[in-house]
Amino acid sequence: MDSLHDIWQSVMARLSAALTPTAINTWFADCEPVDLEERRLVLQTTSDFKRNIILQRFGQTIRDALQDLFSCEMDLLVLTTEEMEDYHREGPEDDLPEAAAYTFDRFIVGQSNKFAHAAAIAVANDPGKIYNPLFIYGNSGLGKTHLLLAIGQAIREKDPAVKIGYVKGDEFTNQMVTSIREGTQEEFRRRYRNVELFLVDDIQFIAGKLGVQEEFFHTFNDIYESGHQIVITSDRPPLDMVKLEDRLRTRFEGGLMADIQPPDLETRMAIIRNKSQGVGLLLTDEIVEYIATNITANIRQIEGVVHRLTAYRDMLDDTITISSVKRAIKDVIRTGVYIPTPEAIIAETSRYYGISEEDIRGQRRSKNTAMARQAAMYLIRSLTNLSLVDIGEQFENRNHSTVLSSIRKVEEQIKSDPETAAAIRDITSNLNARNQ
């Protein structure tokens, strides 16, 4: 690519292939590239709301386009017009993502998250001294990442020079593999072991990866023994991560563990009011109660409904009524749960077992490959509506009897082998987590 403009044009071509002209004009007409750092594209848009939409709805498409262009994983930073002055004055930030929306004052506290919220504030006020590590766990979409980033924001406000390391469990794995391939292991280790605040999101993705757990163990120890703060989130407590090494489990459990439960009705109503007011959307008490009564799974679903209602108002000049609310939430209510694609299941099984997708789909017959293949077939059968014949097509057109035999074998192993049962549970949980 010859310039930042050329790079953005290539990204926009990818977006235009997937979106309508109206959507492109609505969200990207006043969005422009600002900078290309070593592994991050910086964009500017005009408001918090548009920034959030770009990150939540189109962020992954943009990252995929960048990965195709540069053959490596790239991050994305979206700034509002008001934030550009600080960016140019201070230069690129450290690992902590741009997270203006994720502060303590924007976190709605209820009975379901009161303890985790209090623990997060205590850590932000006195990092490295109490509750180290802080381990926050709960189902996807309940606010774990919000608290994690709020801790980082609060500590940075008090000390702008603080060194913060932020990483997701699967990104830690990818970065480690890249460092080995490129011979930059020492640089990778220094990146995290020298930080004063280490924030790790979705740690469950390293379970079962022995080499990654070894590296993370030493990273954890270096930071902890230096007296610096570690905060970790997960979709489950350490005890439920069957493939997590005992030495890591004991370290995670050695600090403070705080769980977050789904919000009750009153908290959901408060969240809806807060989110809608944040985007200038006025909802009647009747509408707020209707949404809160029908959307109960997690906060991200609530945010999605608010964003859809805002789009109705802005793009269709529509008055928000109970009727429009019903249209906005009908898909959420109808599907109820996430139904992953066969491709997503095979990709997650590949990550879990450390076996390539090509080998899982192919003819290799090693014990580990066969186990991963059988697990993928079982999960596709369990989590989708595909027939045995359709499943066989995902694995180089294996016949339906072979697929059925594999599924039955996994069913028997789940009953008799705790490790197989844990693998199926973990892969399923990881799939659900990636959807949120």
C-alpha positions as CSV (number, residue, x, y, z in Angstrom):
1,M,0.0,0.0,0.0
2,D,1.4,3.4,-1.0
3,S,-0.4,5.5,1.6
4,L,-2.8,5.7,4.5
5,H,-5.5,6.8,2.0
6,D,-4.9,3.6,-0.1
7,I,-5.2,1.4,2.9
8,W,-8.5,3.0,3.9
9,Q,-9.8,2.7,0.4
10,S,-9.1,-1.0,0.5
11,V,-10.9,-1.3,3.8
12,M,-13.8,0.6,2.5
13,A,-14.0,-1.7,-0.5
14,R,-14.4,-4.6,1.9
15,L,-17.1,-2.8,3.9
16,S,-19.0,-1.7,0.8
17,A,-19.2,-5.3,-0.4
18,A,-20.9,-6.3,2.9
19,L,-23.1,-3.2,3.6
20,T,-25.7,-1.1,1.8
21,P,-24.9,2.3,0.5
22,T,-27.2,3.8,3.1
23,A,-25.2,2.1,5.9
24,I,-21.9,3.2,4.4
25,N,-23.1,6.8,4.2
26,T,-24.6,6.8,7.7
27,W,-21.6,5.4,9.6
28,F,-18.6,6.2,7.4
29,A,-19.3,9.4,5.4
30,D,-17.5,11.5,8.1
31,C,-15.1,8.8,9.2
32,E,-11.5,9.2,8.1
33,P,-8.1,7.5,8.7
34,V,-5.7,9.5,11.0
35,D,-2.6,7.3,11.5
36,L,-1.2,3.9,10.9
37,E,0.9,2.8,13.9
38,E,3.0,-0.4,14.0
39,R,0.0,-2.7,14.5
40,R,-2.9,-0.3,14.7
41,L,-5.1,1.8,12.4
42,V,-6.4,5.0,14.0
43,L,-9.7,6.5,12.7
44,Q,-11.6,9.7,13.5
45,T,-15.4,10.0,13.6
46,T,-17.7,12.7,14.9
47,S,-19.4,11.2,18.0
48,D,-19.2,8.7,20.8
49,F,-22.3,7.0,19.3
50,K,-20.8,6.5,15.9
51,R,-17.5,5.4,17.3
52,N,-19.3,2.7,19.3
53,I,-21.3,1.5,16.3
54,I,-18.2,1.3,14.1
55,L,-16.3,-0.7,16.8
56,Q,-19.2,-3.0,17.7
57,R,-20.8,-3.7,14.3
58,F,-17.9,-3.2,11.8
59,G,-14.7,-3.5,13.9
60,Q,-14.1,-7.1,13.1
61,T,-14.6,-6.6,9.3
62,I,-12.1,-3.7,9.4
63,R,-9.6,-5.8,11.3
64,D,-10.0,-8.7,8.9
65,A,-9.4,-6.4,5.9
66,L,-6.2,-5.1,7.6
67,Q,-5.0,-8.6,8.3
68,D,-5.4,-9.5,4.7
69,L,-3.4,-6.4,3.7
70,F,-0.6,-6.8,6.2
71,S,-0.6,-10.6,6.8
72,C,-0.7,-10.0,10.6
73,E,-3.2,-9.1,13.2
74,M,-4.0,-5.4,13.5
75,D,-5.8,-3.4,16.1
76,L,-8.3,-0.6,15.6
77,L,-8.6,2.7,17.5
78,V,-11.5,5.0,16.8
79,L,-11.4,8.6,18.2
80,T,-14.0,11.3,18.3
81,T,-13.2,14.8,17.0
82,E,-12.9,16.0,20.6
83,E,-10.3,13.3,21.4
84,M,-8.1,14.1,18.5
85,E,-6.3,17.0,20.2
86,D,-5.2,14.8,23.1
87,Y,-4.1,12.1,20.6
88,H,-1.9,14.5,18.7
89,R,-0.5,16.0,21.9
90,E,0.3,12.8,23.7
91,G,1.0,10.5,20.8
92,P,-0.1,6.8,20.5
93,E,-1.2,5.3,23.8
94,D,-0.1,2.0,25.4
95,D,-2.0,-1.3,25.2
96,L,-5.1,0.0,27.0
97,P,-7.8,0.3,24.3
98,E,-9.6,3.6,23.7
99,A,-12.5,3.2,26.1
100,A,-14.2,6.5,27.0
101,A,-17.5,4.7,27.4
102,Y,-16.1,2.3,30.0
103,T,-15.6,4.3,33.1
104,F,-16.9,3.7,36.7
105,D,-19.4,6.5,36.5
106,R,-21.0,4.9,33.4
107,F,-21.3,1.4,35.1
108,I,-24.8,0.8,36.4
109,V,-24.6,-0.9,39.8
110,G,-27.2,-3.4,41.0
111,Q,-27.3,-6.4,43.3
112,S,-25.9,-8.7,40.6
113,N,-22.6,-6.8,40.2
114,K,-22.2,-4.7,43.4
115,F,-19.4,-6.8,44.9
116,A,-17.4,-6.9,41.6
117,H,-17.8,-3.1,41.2
118,A,-16.7,-2.4,44.8
119,A,-13.6,-4.7,44.3
120,A,-12.7,-3.0,41.0
121,I,-12.9,0.5,42.6
122,A,-10.7,-0.7,45.6
123,V,-8.1,-2.0,43.1
124,A,-8.2,1.2,41.1
125,N,-7.7,3.3,44.3
126,D,-4.8,1.2,45.6
127,P,-3.3,-1.0,42.8
128,G,-0.9,-3.8,43.8
129,K,-1.7,-3.5,47.5
130,I,-4.9,-5.4,47.9
131,Y,-6.9,-7.9,45.9
132,N,-4.0,-9.0,43.7
133,P,-4.9,-10.5,41.4
134,L,-8.5,-9.5,41.0
135,F,-10.4,-12.2,39.1
136,I,-13.8,-11.2,37.7
137,Y,-15.9,-13.9,36.2
138,G,-19.4,-14.3,34.8
139,N,-21.3,-15.0,31.6
140,S,-20.6,-12.9,28.5
141,G,-22.2,-9.5,28.2
142,L,-22.6,-8.7,31.9
143,G,-19.9,-6.0,32.3
144,K,-16.7,-7.7,33.0
145,T,-14.7,-5.9,30.3
146,H,-16.3,-2.6,31.4
147,L,-14.9,-3.0,34.9
148,L,-11.6,-4.1,33.6
149,L,-11.2,-1.1,31.3
150,A,-12.6,1.2,34.0
151,I,-9.8,0.2,36.3
152,G,-7.3,1.0,33.6
153,Q,-8.9,4.4,32.9
154,A,-9.0,5.4,36.6
155,I,-5.4,4.4,37.3
156,R,-4.3,6.3,34.2
157,E,-6.1,9.4,35.2
158,K,-4.2,9.5,38.5
159,D,-0.9,8.7,36.8
160,P,-0.7,9.3,33.0
161,A,2.8,7.8,32.9
162,V,1.7,4.4,34.3
163,K,2.6,1.4,32.1
164,I,-0.5,-0.6,31.3
165,G,-0.6,-3.9,29.5
166,Y,-4.0,-5.0,28.1
167,V,-4.5,-8.3,26.2
168,K,-7.2,-10.8,25.5
169,G,-6.5,-14.5,26.1
170,D,-6.6,-15.5,22.5
171,E,-4.5,-12.4,21.5
172,F,-1.8,-13.4,24.0
173,T,-1.7,-16.8,22.3
174,N,-1.5,-15.3,18.8
175,Q,1.2,-12.8,19.8
176,M,3.3,-15.5,21.4
177,V,3.1,-17.8,18.3
178,T,4.0,-14.8,16.1
179,S,7.0,-14.0,18.4
180,I,8.3,-17.5,18.1
181,R,7.9,-17.5,14.3
182,E,9.6,-14.2,13.9
183,G,12.3,-14.8,16.6
184,T,11.1,-11.9,18.8
185,Q,10.3,-13.8,22.0
186,E,12.3,-11.4,24.2
187,E,10.5,-8.4,22.8
188,F,7.2,-10.1,23.5
189,R,8.2,-10.9,27.0
190,R,9.3,-7.4,27.8
191,R,6.0,-6.0,26.4
192,Y,4.0,-7.5,29.3
193,R,6.5,-8.3,32.1
194,N,7.5,-4.7,32.5
195,V,4.0,-3.3,33.0
196,E,2.7,-1.8,36.2
197,L,-0.9,-2.8,35.5
198,F,-1.7,-6.0,33.6
199,L,-5.3,-6.4,32.3
200,V,-6.2,-9.7,30.8
201,D,-9.6,-10.2,29.2
202,D,-11.2,-13.7,28.6
203,I,-8.3,-15.7,30.1
204,Q,-10.3,-18.9,29.5
205,F,-8.9,-19.0,26.0
206,I,-5.4,-20.1,27.2
207,A,-6.8,-23.2,29.0
208,G,-5.4,-26.4,27.3
209,K,-2.5,-24.6,25.6
210,L,0.5,-25.8,27.5
211,G,3.1,-23.6,26.0
212,V,1.0,-20.5,26.3
213,Q,0.2,-21.3,29.9
214,E,3.9,-21.7,30.7
215,E,4.6,-18.3,29.2
216,F,1.7,-16.7,31.0
217,F,2.7,-18.3,34.3
218,H,6.1,-16.6,34.2
219,T,4.6,-13.3,33.0
220,F,2.1,-13.4,35.9
221,N,4.9,-14.2,38.4
222,D,7.2,-11.4,37.2
223,I,4.4,-8.8,37.4
224,Y,3.1,-10.0,40.8
225,E,6.5,-10.3,42.4
226,S,7.3,-6.7,41.3
227,G,4.3,-5.6,43.4
228,H,2.2,-4.6,40.4
229,Q,-1.5,-5.1,39.9
230,I,-3.1,-7.9,37.8
231,V,-6.8,-8.0,36.8
232,I,-8.2,-10.9,35.0
233,T,-11.7,-11.6,33.5
234,S,-13.2,-15.0,32.5
235,D,-16.5,-16.5,31.6
236,R,-16.1,-19.1,34.4
237,P,-14.2,-19.5,37.7
238,P,-10.7,-21.1,37.7
239,L,-12.1,-24.3,39.2
240,D,-14.3,-24.8,36.1
241,M,-11.3,-24.5,33.7
242,V,-10.5,-28.2,33.6
243,K,-7.5,-27.8,31.3
244,L,-6.0,-24.9,33.3
245,E,-2.8,-25.9,34.9
246,D,-3.0,-26.2,38.7
247,R,-0.2,-23.7,39.3
248,L,-2.1,-21.0,37.4
249,R,-5.4,-22.0,39.0
250,T,-3.9,-21.5,42.5
251,R,-2.5,-18.1,41.6
252,F,-5.8,-16.9,40.2
253,E,-7.6,-18.2,43.3
254,G,-5.0,-16.6,45.6
255,G,-6.3,-13.1,45.1
256,L,-10.0,-12.0,45.2
257,M,-12.6,-13.6,43.0
258,A,-15.7,-11.6,42.2
259,D,-18.6,-12.9,40.1
260,I,-21.2,-11.0,38.1
261,Q,-24.7,-12.3,37.7
262,P,-27.3,-11.3,35.1
263,P,-29.0,-8.0,36.2
264,D,-32.4,-8.0,37.8
265,L,-35.4,-6.1,36.3
266,E,-34.7,-2.8,38.1
267,T,-31.1,-2.8,37.1
268,R,-32.0,-3.7,33.5
269,M,-34.4,-0.7,33.4
270,A,-31.7,1.6,34.8
271,I,-29.3,0.4,32.1
272,I,-31.8,1.0,29.4
273,R,-32.4,4.5,30.6
274,N,-28.7,5.2,30.9
275,K,-27.9,3.8,27.4
276,S,-30.8,5.6,25.7
277,Q,-30.1,8.9,27.3
278,G,-26.4,8.6,26.3
279,V,-27.5,8.6,22.6
280,G,-30.2,11.2,23.0
281,L,-33.1,8.7,22.8
282,L,-36.1,9.5,25.0
283,L,-38.1,6.4,26.0
284,T,-41.3,6.3,28.0
285,D,-41.5,4.2,31.2
286,E,-43.8,1.8,29.4
287,I,-41.2,1.2,26.6
288,V,-38.3,0.9,29.1
289,E,-40.2,-1.7,31.1
290,Y,-41.2,-3.7,28.0
291,I,-37.6,-3.9,26.9
292,A,-36.4,-4.9,30.4
293,T,-39.0,-7.5,30.7
294,N,-38.2,-9.2,27.4
295,I,-34.4,-8.8,27.2
296,T,-32.9,-10.6,30.2
297,A,-29.8,-12.4,29.0
298,N,-27.1,-9.7,29.1
299,I,-26.3,-6.0,28.8
300,R,-24.9,-6.2,25.3
301,Q,-28.3,-7.3,24.0
302,I,-29.8,-4.3,25.7
303,E,-27.2,-2.1,24.1
304,G,-28.0,-3.6,20.7
305,V,-31.7,-2.9,21.1
306,V,-31.0,0.7,22.0
307,H,-28.7,1.1,19.0
308,R,-31.3,-0.4,16.7
309,L,-34.0,2.0,18.0
310,T,-31.6,4.9,17.5
311,A,-31.1,3.8,13.9
312,Y,-34.9,3.7,13.4
313,R,-35.2,7.2,14.7
314,D,-32.2,8.6,12.7
315,M,-32.5,6.7,9.4
316,L,-36.3,6.3,9.1
317,D,-37.4,9.4,11.0
318,D,-39.5,7.0,13.1
319,T,-41.2,7.8,16.4
320,I,-40.3,5.2,19.0
321,T,-43.4,3.3,20.0
322,I,-44.1,-0.1,21.5
323,S,-44.6,-1.3,17.9
324,S,-41.1,-0.2,16.8
325,V,-39.7,-1.7,20.0
326,K,-41.3,-5.0,19.2
327,R,-39.6,-4.9,15.7
328,A,-36.3,-4.1,17.3
329,I,-36.3,-7.0,19.7
330,K,-38.1,-9.7,17.7
331,D,-34.9,-11.3,16.4
332,V,-33.4,-11.4,19.9
333,I,-36.5,-13.0,21.4
334,R,-36.9,-15.4,18.5
335,T,-33.4,-16.8,18.4
336,G,-32.9,-16.7,22.2
337,V,-29.5,-18.4,22.0
338,Y,-26.6,-18.0,19.6
339,I,-26.4,-20.6,16.8
340,P,-22.8,-20.8,15.6
341,T,-21.9,-21.6,12.0
342,P,-20.1,-24.9,11.2
343,E,-17.1,-22.8,10.2
344,A,-17.1,-21.1,13.6
345,I,-17.3,-24.4,15.4
346,I,-14.4,-25.9,13.4
347,A,-12.3,-22.8,14.0
348,E,-12.9,-22.9,17.7
349,T,-12.2,-26.6,17.9
350,S,-9.0,-26.0,16.0
351,R,-7.9,-23.3,18.5
352,Y,-8.8,-25.5,21.5
353,Y,-6.9,-28.6,20.4
354,G,-4.1,-26.8,18.6
355,I,-4.8,-28.6,15.3
356,S,-5.3,-26.8,12.0
357,E,-8.7,-26.5,10.5
358,E,-7.4,-28.2,7.3
359,D,-6.4,-31.3,9.4
360,I,-9.7,-31.4,11.2
361,R,-11.6,-31.3,7.9
362,G,-9.1,-33.7,6.2
363,Q,-8.0,-37.3,6.3
364,R,-5.2,-37.3,8.9
365,R,-5.8,-40.1,11.4
366,S,-3.6,-39.3,14.3
367,K,-5.3,-39.8,17.7
368,N,-5.4,-36.1,18.5
369,T,-6.7,-35.1,15.1
370,A,-9.4,-37.8,15.1
371,M,-10.5,-36.6,18.6
372,A,-10.7,-33.0,17.4
373,R,-12.6,-34.0,14.3
374,Q,-15.1,-36.1,16.2
375,A,-15.6,-33.3,18.7
376,A,-16.3,-30.8,15.9
377,M,-18.9,-33.2,14.3
378,Y,-20.6,-33.6,17.7
379,L,-20.7,-29.9,18.3
380,I,-22.1,-29.1,14.9
381,R,-24.8,-31.7,15.4
382,S,-25.6,-30.4,18.9
383,L,-25.4,-26.6,18.2
384,T,-26.9,-26.3,14.7
385,N,-29.8,-27.7,12.6
386,L,-27.5,-29.4,10.1
387,S,-28.3,-32.9,9.0
388,L,-25.7,-35.7,9.1
389,V,-25.2,-35.4,5.3
390,D,-24.7,-31.6,5.6
391,I,-22.2,-32.2,8.4
392,G,-20.3,-34.7,6.3
393,E,-19.9,-32.1,3.6
394,Q,-17.9,-30.0,6.0
395,F,-15.3,-32.8,6.4
396,E,-14.4,-33.6,2.8
397,N,-17.8,-35.3,2.1
398,R,-17.7,-38.0,4.7
399,N,-20.8,-40.2,4.5
400,H,-23.5,-39.9,7.1
401,S,-22.7,-43.2,8.8
402,T,-19.2,-42.0,9.5
403,V,-20.5,-38.8,11.0
404,L,-23.1,-40.7,13.1
405,S,-20.4,-43.0,14.4
406,S,-18.2,-40.1,15.4
407,I,-21.1,-38.4,17.2
408,R,-22.0,-41.5,19.2
409,K,-18.4,-42.0,20.1
410,V,-18.2,-38.5,21.6
411,E,-21.5,-39.0,23.4
412,E,-20.1,-42.1,25.1
413,Q,-16.8,-40.4,26.0
414,I,-18.7,-37.5,27.6
415,K,-20.3,-40.0,30.0
416,S,-17.1,-41.8,30.9
417,D,-14.3,-39.3,30.4
418,P,-14.3,-36.0,32.4
419,E,-11.6,-34.5,30.1
420,T,-13.8,-35.0,27.0
421,A,-16.8,-33.6,28.8
422,A,-14.8,-30.6,29.8
423,A,-13.5,-30.0,26.3
424,I,-17.0,-30.0,24.8
425,R,-18.2,-27.6,27.6
426,D,-15.2,-25.3,27.1
427,I,-15.5,-25.1,23.3
428,T,-19.2,-24.4,23.6
429,S,-18.6,-21.7,26.2
430,N,-15.8,-20.2,24.0
431,L,-18.1,-20.1,21.0
432,N,-20.8,-18.3,23.1
433,A,-18.2,-15.8,24.4
434,R,-17.0,-14.9,20.9
435,N,-20.5,-14.1,19.9
436,Q,-21.0,-11.5,22.6
